[in-house]
Amino acid sequence: MSTALGLIDGQEAGRVARDAGSELFFALVLLAVMVAVAIPNLHFVIRRQAFVLTLTEISLVLALFYFRPLTVVVIATLAALVTQIRRRVGPAKLWFNVAKEAAATSLAGLVLYAFPPIEGVGPGTWGILFAVVSTHTLVGLAAVIGVITIVQGSQAGLEVVRTAAPTLVTAAINVSLGLVVLIALETTWWAIVLVVVLTGALGLVYRSYAQFFRQHRTLADMYDLTRAMSESGQDGTLADSLLGRVRVLMQAEYATLWLPAQGRHPEVLLTARVDDPGLLDLARTPAVARARAIKAKKTVAVGSRLGGDEELRTGLREADGVKDVIVVPLRSGQAVIGSLEVVNRLGETSHFMPGDVPIFETIAAHAAIALENSRLVDRLRYDAYHDGLTALPNRKRVLGALEEAVQVCAPDEVVAVLLFDVDALRQVNESLGHAAGDRVLVEVAARLRSSSPSAALVGRIGGDEFVVTLRAESAEAALALATELREQTHDQMVFGALTLDVDTAVGVAIHPEHGSDPATLVQRAGLAATAAKSMPGSVQLFNPGLESRSVRRLGLAGDLSRALDNDELKVYFQPKVTLDDRRLVGVECLARWEHPAHGAVSPEDFVAVAEHTGQLGRLTESVLREGLRRSREWSDPDHPLAVAVNLSARTLTDPYFPARVQELLAEFKVAPELLTFEIKEAGVLDGTDRPMPTLRRLRDIGVRLSVDDFGTGYSSLSYLRRLPVHEVKVDRSFVQGMATDPGDLAIVNAVVTLSQQFGLTVVAEGVESELTLELLQDIGCQIGQGFLFSRPLPYERLEAWFGAQSESDLSLASDVRRLRAVP
């Protein structure tokens, strides 16, 4: 090199400087070399800024050895200017880089002046040049850290400091290589050949290393991304983990996930943007690019290095600030479930390359699988906590919510549990099919959800049980809400040509008065709902007596079976009397049970136990047998005793019951017209045709049928015309109120009048006063039953009572026994 320059040693550089022509020539050569070695070999990105590692230090070592510092400053500044122009960076970045290079080279020159003059290429020269070039490197790095700190904050500056080690190590290696080249050139000018070869090889090595580094980094990032997606898919944070890592891996300014609305999942549009810690609900992707990718089910890539047709390029130009974009459709099998998008490669002069497309497609394939798995997990989690039919929270979810509510309950409020039990759902399922029953449940769920306060949790915890939980001011407020919600759900339900009248019984339990355990609160609300079924208004607040009664019923199940086996149940008889001439026309058979330990058990309790333990048929037959036996044994053969037996609505679903009745009538030789079956209004007038086949078969046998407790439900009197019944029994609650309540009197009057028009006999229950008797006679009621005549009696006392309370009416041709009305 010294021969090529006409120099013998380093001191002859001054003579070169005096030769202006030679100096200009070699300065231009050095300028070309500096521009050439400024070609990037290794890229890395810190936030928005792209950084490169080059071979600049090698050329700088040679320049500082052979040229004056001022010349080096000029050449380095011009080289920086040419390089920045060639890279097409913005004005601000261009002039910053040019000024940075000029300042760094100038300070390096000052450091060189501070050292003794360079002599030879020995260790002293190595130290001087190493210190000078290191100054250049450190000044440039400090300038970058400073400007990034000013523009993007101290965290960004610290991040650059943390990633500066590779830059400093590479600079040190380059200085060492530069010194090796310098020694070779000072030894012989033929070293130029070796330097050129070495430079080319070094460039290839740098590029290979850069490629290896990028591949290694990409694989590591892909592994981290896959692992993060797998972990976050379980906890619902997949979008957060996915987009941030995709943006970093692709070195993009924006990474966007778009999922269309699907089922109960709403549309998703989330974007991770550089420098923003969270996700944004926006997208910079041109609409035409996304639409093309979704429609064609293929990747769409548009940009200066990616190509794209005119329509896509037009869309790119219309999207302000977008220089390139890649959109990959997310697939689940053959279906497209969304898209993954990246916009703008970081760095003003950086662009997405064709090689980035397959990498991004691989990321999208993993993302699609992770999204499907995440939705599957979400669906499984949703199914685990929600009812499949009504989409309401299930028992597990309700109990969990109650657990949270009771833990943070304020002193001036209560946590209320409102349990709604849908009446007659079983009858609907059995008569119309489970599809109709499901429609009823869905409608009840919709009404509860729409009518409940926004802060309430509405759930389904059983086949026909719904729960509403919320905070309330008091138990009274909870009861008022329960009554309001029950009224909202009671309206008729119309399903095509079918209209159903569905009611609910509501039980209410509150925390802390009725317990703190969620399961206990729900259980006690259920006990209250069961009690509400037999009470007017059908809304019941829990009280401890209900729980003891429920426990008692559970203990009675085995005892009832033994009692039926041993004939321990007794049948009492309550007379039914004509009101105009006071003749005994029949009796109602009523079961009574004297438990050896608990004493008298109410019929409501042991009938409920029989229904739930499958012993209802045995109980009904036991009462029916005793009634028919006493009818056959009645002492007055000229006026046989008619008997009435109560039937549960569930008995009407037994297709074999009519045949069994016919067998018993034949066995006891009792005429069918002497037997009356009384069915509660809720059982015979349930809004469906479920009981009709059994009722018709019983009527064909000749048995009389009676609608018991009429008026307590919501059935229309005109509906009676469709039923094969003979008799209507007006509920005692209306009869007993006739004397004091004009409304009750009007109801009884209407029932009597319309029933007689339909050819039905009317029986008034609960006749307990002479005034009530007179009112019933005035409105034309035919038959009465109540304590005014007699309480229920054992059969032996019934005969004695009849003999004592009756007298012969001699005005009639035949001997007719009339009953005296007694208080």
Beta strands, then each sheet from edge to edge (+ up, - down):
strand 1: 42-46
strand 2: 49-53
strand 3: 252-259
strand 4: 268-273
strand 5: 279-280
strand 6: 300-303
strand 7: 324-332
strand 8: 335-345
strand 9: 414-422
strand 10: 457-460
strand 11: 465-472
strand 12: 493-495
strand 13: 498-500
strand 14: 504-511
strand 15: 539-541
strand 16: 570-578
strand 17: 584-595
strand 18: 599-601
strand 19: 643-647
strand 20: 675-680
strand 21: 704-710
strand 22: 727-730
strand 23: 761-765
strand 24: 783-785
strand 25: 806-809
strand 26: 816-819
sheet 1: 1+ 2-
sheet 2: 5+ 4- 3+ 8- 7+ 6-
sheet 3: 10+ 11- 9+ 14- 15-
sheet 4: 12+ 13-
sheet 5: 18+ 17- 16+ 24- 23- 22- 21- 20- 19-
sheet 6: 25+ 26-
end
